[in-house]
Amino acid sequence: MMVLGRLARWLWIGLLLALVLVASGVLLADHLTPRATGAPSRALEPQAGQTEIDRELAPTLAAHPGETGVLMLAEGLDAFAARAIAARRAGRSLDLQYYIWHDDLTGRLLAREAYRAAERGVRVRMLLDDMNAEGLDPSLMALDAHPNIELRLYNPFRNREGIGRLLEMVQRVFSVNHRMHNKAWIADGRVAIVGGRNIGEEYFSADPEVNFRDLDLLLFGPAVAQASTIFDDYWNSDAVVPFDALHQMSSSELDAMVAAANTDATAAAAQPYLDRVERSQTVRAYHARGLTPHWIKRVEIVSDPPLKWRSDDRSDWLVGRLTAMLGTAREKALLISPYFVPGDTASEGFGQLVGRGALVSIATNSLAANDVPAVHSGYARYRERLLRSGVHLHEMKARGHTQSAGVFGSSGASLHTKAFVVDDKRGFVGSFNLDPRSVDLNTEMGVLFEDEALAIDLRNEYLRLTSPELSYWVFLDGEGRLRWLDRSAVPASVLENEPDTGWMLRSLVRVIGWLPIESQL
């Protein structure tokens, strides 16, 4: 009894401490957050003929006045190559905005491209969300120390690592939950890469285990100015803090970090991957001057406001623009969302579109392919309801037959593309998932367009992702039971449980589904 009493006492003490931490966070609110002390700055205005990018694009842009060139980047190698080439050609500025920047092979290679650009005199501004930056301070400080590089963090922690960071997360449990999910790579104010990819091996076909199937759009022309304006709004917002206000290092430590980063990026281990990049379709077409972009007048780069969570005014939130476009569907709406938790409102809206005669078809991850099982628990709650309303569902296989394993190519796959196409005429590509976190908690960014040729390309990407080789078709059998059809099997086979999963994972997801956490998914 004494042991039980002592245990109960310690549990109460722990609970009381947690409540005190959370209560202090609620009462003090944003006073716990480091202040935004950075000097305001703006995107550098493009100048005719000033940089290699200016000169290279001038004839093409002159031939398409008022139009923006758009290229789809569906392959990881092409997406890496596009960023590296843009950085190498830049002569004026690089503005880089990301939710995640991993300190892995591709992260170090692209950081080296930014550093080399700074060495040429290019002004580099890097804006990263701080949630995934734990442990990266030495590498980030090595970049920030360069006179031409400035690094800022969105909604950062005061405590940079260890137990202090964990305690601050508990204390600021409400305010720290709001993150910057935007992704943009902007070179010289002339070229922008916007879409779903963060910076890391799994986004660029370099992970030996599992790679994401993702999508970016590369843009050049008038619309790029919109990406620069969005970047400036975030860079100068009260949610953003200069990195050097959070962490300091000695000059000797900085020199050692710079040397180590350069050595890692140029090591022999990187060469097999770089060789694959050089053989990518985009690199070959670029060097042969064979890129064929879509030229579009009606294209817009859009974003949530940087302080989205501080206002009840939702008029300028991205979800409103996306909902309005989806609501125009007359024939079809094809949606791709790796994390898909539609909620009652969207589920009802999809059913209404079907009722008006439109085909509504959604591609998302299967449980086995989803890297966040908790999100799948939220999706599973709506799956049967969607199917009964006539919505089509396809779930990505964890292992597609078209992938091959190798030194820098995995046999596993997970969906990470966030996009939709309406009536084969207009669409969206960006960072927005169809889930509560993208709607209410995170800031999001993407490209809205109206162009039949690009819409058909996006439709074809949807058809590729939902092909029998890559996805299961989900349906209800004659008795209303959930089933998965593997159309690639010979003969086609019907599966009665979540494919490629064991009972423990399925049970875990079922238990998580009982928790009142949908608003956080």
Secondary structure, DSSP 8 states (H G I E B T S, - for coil): -HHHHHHHHHHHHHHHHHHHHHHHHHHHGGGGS--------------TTSSHHHHHHHHHHHTSTT-EEEEEE-SHHHHHHHHHHHHHH-SSEEEEEES-B-SSHHHHHHHHHHHHHHHTT-EEEEEEESTT-TT-HHHHHHHHTSTTEEEEEES--SS-SHHHHHHHHHHTTTGGG--B---EEEETTTEEEEES--BSGGGTT--SSEEEE--EEEEESTTHHHHHHHHHHHHTSTTEEEGGGT----HHHHHHHHHHHHHHHTSGGGHHHHHHHHTSHHHHHHHTT----EEESSEEEEE--TTGGG-S--TT-HHHHHHHHHTT-SSEEEEE-SS---HHHHHHHHHHHHHTT-EEEEEEE-TTT-S-HHHHHHHHHHHHHHHHTT-EEEEE-SS-TT---BTTB-SEEEE---EEEETTTEEEEES--SSHIIIIISB-EEEEEE-HHHHHHHHHHHHHHTSTTTEEEEEE-TTS-EEEEETTSSS-EEESSSTT--HHHHHHHHHHTTSS-GGG-
